[in-house]
Amino acid sequence: MSSGIETAAVARLVEFVNTRRADADLIGTPQQLTTWLRTQHLLSDDATADRAARDRAERVREGLRALLASNNAEPVTSPRPDGLNPAARTELAALAEALPLALDVTSTPPRLVPRTDEPVDRALATLLADVATAVAAGTWPRLKTCREPSCRWAFYDHSRNRGRTWCSMDVCGNRVKVRASHRRNTAR
């Protein structure tokens, strides 16, 4: 990653997608979303999220998760259900139209900025602008989700050949190896 702007955009995207965890949803309530957005400096102290904004944030997050999954190889066979919502990309496309961005040519370098006055929607549009920043910087293909369908944890692939496929080789990668070994042993 080349600059602080691109690094911040990538980190924020990964952190946002990873607000959904196996044990918790860090933006599961309007108050949690408000807190997370403030922590990321995307929401002022006088603004708060309501239930509708929280629902939009969840749809943006799941759409981003689906986009990142397309940067990785196909998911592996798993007895666990896939963590991706099949409609997530379509829902994100519809939301992106409602979260417009404009090119700010007065900043150096020029960048996309939200074109909405609603504070939470402004924050969500900023996350969409982060996608454009990652694409422009060439870092987008390195943003992935784990190939393990039940995991789908987002990560930045720092590997030289861009071949990392698991959030953790010790956990998800090992699960896949164990399942493959079990299939081979039962096929004998």
Secondary structure, DSSP 8 states (H G I E B T S, - for coil): --SHHHHHHHHHHHHHHTTB-SS-BTTSSHHHHHHHHHHTT-S-TT----HHHHHHHHHHHHHHHHHHHTTS------SS--SS-TTHHHHHHHHHHHS-EEEETTSSS-EEEE---SHHHHHHHHHHHHHHHHHHHT-GGGEEE-SSTTT--EEE---TTS----S-IIIIIHHHHHHHHHHHHHH-
